[in-house]
Amino acid sequence: MRSPVDLLHAAEQLSARIPLTESYPLERNISWLAVGRGWLRQDDVSGALRALRRVDSCRAEAQLRFAIIQWAGQGHESEPVQACVSETIERIGVLEEHLSRRDVADIVPTAYHLLGEPTVHRLAGALQDPFNASNVLVALAGLQCDPEARQRTLKQAERLADFEGGDRDFALEAVYNGYLRAGWEEEAKRIRGGMDVKPGYVDELLQKAEEVMALAEGVLRPPGARKPPDPPIARLRRFMEYRCNDLKVHFLVDMANAGYLNDPEIEDLIASDAFASIEQPRPPSIDQDPSHFEDEAFARFFFDRPVCLHRSDTKLLEAEDRDQGDPDRVCLLDRVAALFERFGETGRRFSQEQIEQGLWHLIGNPINLGLILCSKDVPLEARQKTIRAMIYPFSQYCALVGEAFQGAAFFMWWDQLLGRPDEGENADIEPAIFEVIEETLKLDSKACQFAALHGLNHLRPSRRASELVRHYLAEHRSALDEKDIAWVEACRDGKAL
């Protein structure tokens, strides 16, 4: 049997053995962040502060400092905690971009309680984003008992929120709500008069999105259906198969969070040499900007990754890091075109599952290649070059693998890239798209042909798309069964799913 403290010490020891080299920063910081949060779950801030001293990325530092401040806000006070809060505010200039606006505002109650009002004003003054600074002052006003002080603070927040830019209305909405909570309805009405978007608009959109997601979840999982079981031993085996050091640390922390470990099979595995071994560096975060990678590194970025074996592992494997900024889209398209042109070689080096996973990362999230190809502010030549290179993944790979390929990336290729555009919306790139689709239809591969037909379905309404489908149906009808014919006819009419 192992106690939560034993498990967290084991997680610390494994984290400490991850090399302090340039190849391991991602998993080092992921591991120490998990360890720090684990100690907070045990109400041991000294362990969290030990972990904080070991992180060396601003993102992990910001997240762990925020976790400590949240924990302190639950009534935990000590000199080390006060020092951590003070240090966080002193470093807010470099940490701000790694925290959400809500996170920054949520620092205020703890900072106010532990260090006083001047510290909160110092926090607001150190922030780069006027939206953040305004939110901090609105949060401070909600804590002030003196009506005059509260009004001064809200006036200052209002001045900061009245900036140029698309977020102005949302910054002013926070001030508007601050006036309402204070009972100053006339001031709130005045703020409302200067806003273009009505208060609560974003909340309404989020609520509708949640309702749509709930409906989708209901369709995918019938009422009464349960999520498939994921026992800890199965999760441990997957994590060891992925061969990522930080996932093993995560497992130990998760088991500590769950309580005492009393499973001999799990205990034997985490005591094994295989679990203790330090693996090769894990792939970078899928959110990293790959636009300036060399061709080989670019291919590995998408395809040289462990294949996710369970939906709950997705975020851990991808190591989400949304603070990477926007890639150089022209350079990115150049790399994508080069990748497609040598796709036959790439396909031989990676498993079908890795190809499927990597293509979804490229044409779907996080790259969203279709958005770039449809962007009018990206040079047309670069977009057309990338589209014309798309014949090679089909001719060099899909046509050879054929129906043995178990994924959906090729069939959904044009669906993901184009969706259902309005007529004429993609007129500048449609010639290149039609060129590739026509070439794909000529390949001696039903998988390639049906992917092309599915693409023509998404180019509707288009006379040329309909003609191409009709021509295909006339030429291949004798080789198709009734189900296939019905589906091809639906593509012709733009009604195929």
C-alpha positions as CSV (number, residue, x, y, z in Angstrom):
1,M,0.0,0.0,0.0
2,R,1.2,3.5,-0.8
3,S,-0.1,6.7,0.7
4,P,-0.7,9.9,-1.3
5,V,2.4,11.4,0.2
6,D,4.5,8.3,-0.9
7,L,3.1,8.6,-4.4
8,L,3.9,12.4,-4.6
9,H,7.4,11.8,-3.4
10,A,7.8,9.2,-6.1
11,A,6.5,11.7,-8.7
12,E,9.0,14.2,-7.4
13,Q,11.9,11.8,-7.7
14,L,10.9,10.8,-11.3
15,S,10.5,14.5,-12.2
16,A,13.9,15.3,-10.8
17,R,15.5,12.7,-13.0
18,I,14.2,14.2,-16.2
19,P,17.4,15.7,-17.8
20,L,18.1,19.5,-17.5
21,T,18.8,19.7,-21.2
22,E,17.2,21.6,-24.1
23,S,15.6,18.4,-25.3
24,Y,13.3,18.0,-22.2
25,P,11.9,21.3,-21.2
26,L,8.3,20.5,-22.1
27,E,8.0,17.3,-20.0
28,R,10.1,18.8,-17.2
29,N,7.7,21.7,-16.8
30,I,4.5,19.6,-17.3
31,S,5.8,17.2,-14.6
32,W,6.7,19.8,-12.0
33,L,3.4,21.6,-12.6
34,A,1.5,18.4,-12.0
35,V,3.6,17.6,-8.8
36,G,3.0,21.2,-7.5
37,R,-0.8,20.9,-8.0
38,G,-0.7,17.4,-6.4
39,W,0.9,18.8,-3.2
40,L,-1.7,21.5,-3.0
41,R,-4.4,18.8,-3.1
42,Q,-2.7,17.4,0.0
43,D,-2.7,21.0,1.6
44,D,1.1,20.9,1.5
45,V,2.2,24.3,0.1
46,S,5.9,23.5,0.9
47,G,5.8,20.8,-1.7
48,A,4.1,23.1,-4.2
49,L,6.8,25.7,-3.6
50,R,9.5,23.1,-4.1
51,A,7.9,22.3,-7.5
52,L,7.7,26.0,-8.3
53,R,11.4,26.4,-7.9
54,R,12.0,23.6,-10.4
55,V,9.8,24.9,-13.3
56,D,11.7,27.0,-15.9
57,S,9.0,28.1,-18.3
58,C,6.9,31.2,-17.8
59,R,3.7,29.3,-18.7
60,A,4.2,26.6,-16.1
61,E,5.3,29.2,-13.5
62,A,2.2,31.3,-14.2
63,Q,-0.1,28.3,-13.9
64,L,1.5,26.9,-10.7
65,R,1.7,30.4,-9.0
66,F,-2.0,30.8,-9.8
67,A,-2.8,27.4,-8.4
68,I,-1.0,28.4,-5.1
69,I,-2.9,31.7,-5.0
70,Q,-6.2,29.9,-5.5
71,W,-5.3,27.5,-2.7
72,A,-4.3,30.4,-0.4
73,G,-7.6,32.0,-1.0
74,Q,-9.3,29.0,0.7
75,G,-8.1,30.3,4.0
76,H,-4.5,29.2,4.0
77,E,-2.1,31.9,5.3
78,S,1.6,31.7,6.0
79,E,4.7,33.8,5.3
80,P,5.8,31.6,2.4
81,V,2.3,32.0,0.8
82,Q,2.3,35.8,1.2
83,A,5.8,35.8,-0.3
84,C,4.6,33.8,-3.3
85,V,1.6,36.1,-3.9
86,S,3.9,39.2,-3.6
87,E,6.5,37.6,-6.0
88,T,3.7,36.8,-8.5
89,I,2.5,40.4,-8.6
90,E,6.1,41.5,-9.0
91,R,6.5,39.2,-12.0
92,I,3.0,39.7,-13.5
93,G,4.5,41.6,-16.5
94,V,6.1,38.3,-17.8
95,L,3.4,36.0,-16.5
96,E,0.3,37.9,-17.7
97,E,0.3,36.5,-21.2
98,H,0.1,32.9,-19.8
99,L,-3.0,33.6,-17.7
100,S,-6.5,34.1,-18.8
101,R,-8.3,37.4,-18.0
102,R,-10.4,35.6,-15.5
103,D,-7.3,34.1,-13.8
104,V,-5.8,37.6,-13.4
105,A,-9.0,39.0,-11.9
106,D,-9.2,35.9,-9.6
107,I,-5.8,36.9,-8.0
108,V,-7.4,40.0,-6.5
109,P,-9.3,38.6,-3.5
110,T,-6.3,36.7,-2.2
111,A,-3.9,39.6,-2.8
112,Y,-6.3,42.0,-1.2
113,H,-6.8,39.8,1.9
114,L,-3.1,38.9,2.4
115,L,-1.3,42.1,1.2
116,G,-3.9,44.9,1.2
117,E,-5.4,47.3,-1.3
118,P,-2.1,49.0,-2.4
119,T,-0.8,45.7,-3.6
120,V,-3.9,45.3,-5.8
121,H,-3.4,48.8,-7.3
122,R,0.2,47.8,-7.9
123,L,-1.0,44.7,-9.7
124,A,-3.3,46.8,-11.9
125,G,-0.5,49.2,-12.7
126,A,1.9,46.4,-13.8
127,L,-0.5,44.8,-16.3
128,Q,0.1,45.4,-20.0
129,D,-3.5,44.6,-21.1
130,P,-5.9,47.5,-20.2
131,F,-8.7,44.9,-20.2
132,N,-6.9,43.0,-17.5
133,A,-6.1,46.1,-15.5
134,S,-9.7,47.2,-15.7
135,N,-11.0,43.8,-14.6
136,V,-8.6,43.9,-11.6
137,L,-10.0,47.3,-10.5
138,V,-13.6,46.1,-10.9
139,A,-12.8,43.1,-8.7
140,L,-11.1,45.4,-6.2
141,A,-14.2,47.7,-6.1
142,G,-16.3,44.7,-5.2
143,L,-14.2,44.2,-2.1
144,Q,-14.2,47.8,-0.9
145,C,-16.6,48.8,1.8
146,D,-16.2,52.6,1.5
147,P,-18.7,53.8,-1.2
148,E,-16.4,56.7,-2.2
149,A,-13.4,54.5,-2.6
150,R,-15.5,52.0,-4.6
151,Q,-16.7,54.7,-6.9
152,R,-13.1,56.1,-7.5
153,T,-12.0,52.6,-8.3
154,L,-14.8,52.0,-10.8
155,K,-14.1,55.3,-12.4
156,Q,-10.5,54.4,-12.9
157,A,-11.6,51.0,-14.3
158,E,-13.9,52.7,-16.7
159,R,-11.1,54.9,-18.0
160,L,-8.9,51.9,-18.6
161,A,-11.8,49.9,-20.3
162,D,-12.5,52.7,-22.8
163,F,-9.7,51.7,-25.2
164,E,-9.6,51.2,-29.0
165,G,-10.2,47.7,-30.2
166,G,-12.7,44.9,-30.5
167,D,-12.6,43.9,-26.8
168,R,-13.7,47.3,-25.6
169,D,-17.4,46.4,-25.2
170,F,-16.5,43.4,-23.1
171,A,-14.2,45.3,-20.9
172,L,-16.9,48.0,-20.4
173,E,-19.4,45.2,-19.6
174,A,-17.3,44.3,-16.6
175,V,-17.5,47.9,-15.4
176,Y,-21.2,48.0,-16.2
177,N,-21.7,45.0,-13.9
178,G,-19.5,46.6,-11.2
179,Y,-21.8,49.6,-11.2
180,L,-24.9,47.4,-11.0
181,R,-23.5,45.4,-8.1
182,A,-22.8,48.7,-6.3
183,G,-26.3,49.8,-6.8
184,W,-25.4,52.8,-9.1
185,E,-27.9,52.1,-11.9
186,E,-27.6,55.5,-13.5
187,E,-23.8,55.0,-14.0
188,A,-24.5,51.5,-15.4
189,K,-27.0,53.0,-17.8
190,R,-24.5,55.5,-18.9
191,I,-21.9,52.8,-19.6
192,R,-24.5,50.7,-21.5
193,G,-25.2,53.7,-23.7
194,G,-21.6,53.7,-24.9
195,M,-21.5,50.0,-25.8
196,D,-22.2,48.6,-29.2
197,V,-22.8,45.0,-28.0
198,K,-25.5,44.5,-25.3
199,P,-24.3,43.2,-21.9
200,G,-24.6,39.4,-21.7
201,Y,-24.1,38.8,-25.4
202,V,-21.1,36.6,-25.0
203,D,-22.8,34.7,-22.1
204,E,-25.8,34.0,-24.4
205,L,-23.5,32.7,-27.1
206,L,-21.7,30.4,-24.7
207,Q,-24.9,29.1,-23.3
208,K,-26.2,28.3,-26.8
209,A,-22.9,26.6,-27.6
210,E,-23.2,24.5,-24.4
211,E,-26.8,23.6,-25.4
212,V,-25.6,22.4,-28.8
213,M,-22.7,20.4,-27.3
214,A,-25.2,18.8,-24.9
215,L,-27.5,17.9,-27.8
216,A,-24.5,16.4,-29.7
217,E,-23.4,14.5,-26.6
218,G,-27.0,13.1,-26.3
219,V,-26.8,11.9,-30.0
220,L,-23.4,10.3,-29.6
221,R,-24.3,8.8,-26.2
222,P,-27.9,7.6,-25.8
223,P,-29.7,8.4,-22.5
224,G,-28.6,6.0,-19.8
225,A,-25.4,5.0,-21.6
226,R,-22.2,5.3,-19.6
227,K,-18.7,6.2,-20.5
228,P,-16.6,3.1,-21.1
229,P,-14.7,2.1,-18.0
230,D,-11.0,3.2,-17.7
231,P,-9.5,1.3,-14.8
232,P,-6.2,2.7,-13.4
233,I,-4.3,-0.4,-14.5
234,A,-5.4,0.1,-18.1
235,R,-4.4,3.8,-18.0
236,L,-1.0,2.9,-16.5
237,R,-0.3,0.5,-19.3
238,R,-1.3,3.0,-21.9
239,F,0.9,5.7,-20.3
240,M,3.9,3.3,-20.3
241,E,3.2,2.4,-24.0
242,Y,3.2,6.1,-24.9
243,R,6.8,6.4,-23.4
244,C,6.4,10.0,-22.2
245,N,8.1,10.8,-18.9
246,D,5.5,13.4,-17.9
247,L,2.6,11.0,-18.4
248,K,4.1,8.6,-15.8
249,V,4.4,11.5,-13.4
250,H,0.8,12.4,-14.1
251,F,-0.2,8.9,-13.3
252,L,1.5,9.0,-9.9
253,V,-0.1,12.4,-9.1
254,D,-3.5,11.2,-10.2
255,M,-3.3,8.2,-8.0
256,A,-2.2,10.4,-5.0
257,N,-5.2,12.6,-5.7
258,A,-7.5,9.5,-5.6
259,G,-6.2,8.4,-2.1
260,Y,-4.2,5.4,-0.9
261,L,-3.0,3.0,-3.6
262,N,-3.8,-0.6,-2.7
263,D,-3.4,-2.6,-6.0
264,P,-0.4,-5.0,-6.1
265,E,-0.4,-5.1,-9.9
266,I,-0.1,-1.3,-10.1
267,E,2.4,-1.1,-7.3
268,D,4.6,-3.7,-9.1
269,L,4.5,-1.7,-12.3
270,I,5.4,1.6,-10.8
271,A,8.2,-0.1,-9.0
272,S,9.6,-1.6,-12.2
273,D,12.7,-0.6,-14.1
274,A,10.5,0.2,-17.1
275,F,8.4,2.7,-15.2
276,A,11.5,4.3,-13.6
277,S,13.4,4.6,-16.9
278,I,13.8,8.0,-18.5
279,E,12.4,7.9,-22.0
280,Q,13.6,9.8,-25.1
281,P,12.2,13.4,-25.3
282,R,8.6,13.5,-26.1
283,P,7.2,15.3,-29.2
284,P,6.7,19.1,-28.8
285,S,3.3,20.5,-27.9
286,I,0.9,20.2,-30.9
287,D,0.3,23.9,-30.5
288,Q,3.9,24.8,-31.2
289,D,4.4,26.9,-34.4
290,P,6.1,24.5,-36.9
291,S,6.2,27.0,-39.8
292,H,10.0,27.5,-39.6
293,F,10.9,23.8,-39.1
294,E,13.0,22.1,-41.8
295,D,11.2,19.6,-43.9
296,E,12.2,16.5,-41.8
297,A,11.3,18.2,-38.5
298,F,8.0,19.3,-40.0
299,A,7.1,15.8,-40.9
300,R,8.0,14.4,-37.5
301,F,6.1,17.2,-35.8
302,F,2.8,15.8,-37.2
303,F,3.4,12.1,-37.6
304,D,6.1,11.0,-35.2
305,R,3.8,11.0,-32.2
306,P,2.4,8.2,-30.1
307,V,-1.1,7.4,-31.3
308,C,-3.8,8.2,-28.7
309,L,-5.4,5.0,-27.5
310,H,-8.1,6.6,-25.3
311,R,-10.0,9.8,-25.7
312,S,-9.2,10.9,-22.1
313,D,-5.5,10.9,-23.0
314,T,-5.8,13.4,-25.8
315,K,-4.9,16.6,-24.0
316,L,-2.0,15.0,-22.1
317,L,-0.5,13.7,-25.3
318,E,-0.9,16.9,-27.2
319,A,0.5,19.0,-24.3
320,E,-1.8,21.9,-25.1
321,D,-0.1,25.2,-25.1
322,R,-2.3,27.9,-26.6
323,D,0.2,30.8,-26.1
324,Q,2.3,30.1,-29.2
325,G,1.1,33.1,-31.3
326,D,0.2,32.9,-35.0
327,P,2.5,31.0,-37.4
328,D,4.0,32.6,-40.5
329,R,1.2,31.3,-42.8
330,V,3.2,31.7,-46.1
331,C,6.1,29.7,-44.6
332,L,3.6,27.2,-43.2
333,L,2.0,26.6,-46.6
334,D,5.5,26.2,-48.2
335,R,6.3,23.5,-45.6
336,V,2.9,21.8,-46.2
337,A,3.4,21.7,-50.0
338,A,6.8,20.2,-49.5
339,L,5.4,17.6,-47.1
340,F,2.6,16.6,-49.6
341,E,5.1,16.4,-52.5
342,R,7.1,13.6,-50.7
343,F,4.1,12.0,-49.0
344,G,4.9,8.5,-50.4
345,E,8.2,8.5,-48.5
346,T,6.6,9.9,-45.4
347,G,3.8,7.3,-45.5
348,R,6.3,4.4,-45.5
349,R,8.0,5.7,-42.3
350,F,5.0,6.0,-40.1
351,S,2.1,3.7,-39.2
352,Q,-1.4,4.2,-40.7
353,E,-2.6,5.4,-37.3
354,Q,0.1,8.0,-37.1
355,I,-0.7,9.2,-40.6
356,E,-4.4,9.5,-39.7
357,Q,-3.7,11.3,-36.4
358,G,-1.1,13.7,-38.0
359,L,-3.4,14.6,-41.0
360,W,-6.2,15.5,-38.6
361,H,-3.8,17.8,-36.7
362,L,-2.9,19.4,-40.0
363,I,-6.2,19.8,-41.8
364,G,-8.1,20.1,-38.6
365,N,-7.1,21.5,-35.2
366,P,-4.7,23.1,-34.4
367,I,-3.5,24.1,-37.8
368,N,-6.9,24.5,-39.5
369,L,-5.3,24.4,-43.0
370,G,-8.6,25.2,-44.7
371,L,-8.9,28.6,-43.0
372,I,-5.5,29.5,-44.3
373,L,-6.3,28.3,-47.8
374,C,-9.4,30.4,-47.9
375,S,-7.7,33.5,-46.4
376,K,-7.6,36.3,-49.0
377,D,-4.7,38.0,-47.1
378,V,-2.4,35.1,-47.9
379,P,-0.9,35.3,-51.4
380,L,-2.9,33.3,-53.9
381,E,0.2,31.7,-55.4
382,A,1.1,30.1,-52.1
383,R,-2.4,28.8,-51.5
384,Q,-2.7,27.4,-55.1
385,K,0.8,25.7,-54.8
386,T,-0.3,23.9,-51.6
387,I,-3.6,22.8,-53.1
388,R,-2.0,21.4,-56.2
389,A,0.4,19.5,-54.0
390,M,-2.5,17.7,-52.5
391,I,-2.6,15.2,-55.3
392,Y,0.5,13.5,-53.9
393,P,-1.0,12.2,-50.6
394,F,-3.7,10.6,-52.7
395,S,-1.5,9.3,-55.5
396,Q,1.5,8.3,-53.5
397,Y,-0.2,7.0,-50.4
398,C,-4.0,6.7,-50.4
399,A,-4.1,5.0,-53.8
400,L,-1.6,2.4,-52.6
401,V,-3.1,1.7,-49.2
402,G,-6.6,1.9,-50.5
403,E,-9.5,0.5,-48.4
404,A,-7.1,-1.1,-46.0
405,F,-6.6,2.4,-44.5
406,Q,-8.9,2.5,-41.5
407,G,-8.9,6.2,-40.9
408,A,-11.3,8.9,-42.3
409,A,-8.8,11.7,-43.0
410,F,-8.6,11.2,-46.8
411,F,-12.4,10.7,-47.2
412,M,-13.0,13.9,-45.1
413,W,-10.2,15.8,-46.7
414,W,-12.2,18.4,-48.7
415,D,-14.9,18.5,-46.1
416,Q,-12.4,19.7,-43.5
417,L,-10.7,22.1,-45.9
418,L,-13.8,23.6,-47.4
419,G,-16.9,22.9,-45.3
420,R,-19.9,24.1,-47.3
421,P,-18.8,27.5,-48.8
422,D,-21.2,30.0,-50.1
423,E,-21.3,30.2,-53.9
424,G,-18.3,32.1,-55.2
425,E,-16.7,32.3,-51.8
426,N,-13.6,30.3,-52.8
427,A,-13.6,31.3,-56.5
428,D,-9.9,32.2,-56.4
429,I,-8.8,28.7,-55.3
430,E,-11.5,26.6,-57.0
431,P,-9.6,26.1,-60.2
432,A,-6.7,24.5,-58.3
433,I,-9.2,22.4,-56.2
434,F,-11.0,21.2,-59.3
435,E,-7.7,20.3,-60.9
436,V,-6.6,18.1,-58.0
437,I,-10.1,16.5,-57.6
438,E,-10.2,15.7,-61.4
439,E,-6.7,14.1,-61.1
440,T,-7.8,12.1,-58.0
441,L,-10.9,10.8,-59.8
442,K,-8.6,9.3,-62.5
443,L,-6.6,7.3,-59.9
444,D,-7.3,3.6,-59.9
445,S,-8.5,3.6,-56.3
446,K,-12.1,3.6,-55.1
447,A,-10.9,5.2,-51.8
448,C,-9.4,8.1,-53.7
449,Q,-12.3,8.4,-56.1
450,F,-14.9,8.5,-53.3
451,A,-12.8,11.1,-51.4
452,A,-12.9,13.2,-54.5
453,L,-16.6,12.8,-55.0
454,H,-17.1,13.7,-51.3
455,G,-15.1,16.9,-52.1
456,L,-17.3,17.7,-55.1
457,N,-20.3,17.3,-52.8
458,H,-18.9,20.1,-50.7
459,L,-18.2,22.4,-53.7
460,R,-21.9,22.6,-54.4
461,P,-23.7,24.6,-55.7
462,S,-21.4,24.3,-58.7
463,R,-22.3,23.3,-62.3
464,R,-18.8,21.9,-62.8
465,A,-18.9,19.8,-59.6
466,S,-22.3,18.3,-60.7
467,E,-21.0,17.6,-64.2
468,L,-17.9,15.8,-62.8
469,V,-20.0,13.6,-60.6
470,R,-22.4,12.8,-63.4
471,H,-19.5,11.9,-65.7
472,Y,-18.0,9.6,-63.0
473,L,-21.4,7.9,-62.4
474,A,-21.9,7.3,-66.1
475,E,-18.4,5.8,-66.4
476,H,-18.4,3.6,-63.3
477,R,-22.1,2.8,-62.7
478,S,-21.6,-0.9,-63.8
479,A,-19.0,-1.4,-61.1
480,L,-21.0,0.2,-58.3
481,D,-23.7,-1.4,-56.1
482,E,-27.0,0.2,-55.4
483,K,-25.8,1.8,-52.1
484,D,-22.8,3.3,-53.8
485,I,-24.9,4.6,-56.7
486,A,-27.3,6.3,-54.2
487,W,-24.4,7.9,-52.4
488,V,-22.8,9.2,-55.6
489,E,-26.1,10.7,-56.7
490,A,-26.3,12.4,-53.4
491,C,-22.8,13.9,-54.0
492,R,-24.0,15.1,-57.4
493,D,-26.9,16.9,-55.6
494,G,-24.7,18.2,-52.8
495,K,-26.7,16.2,-50.2
496,A,-24.1,13.6,-49.1
497,L,-23.2,13.5,-45.5
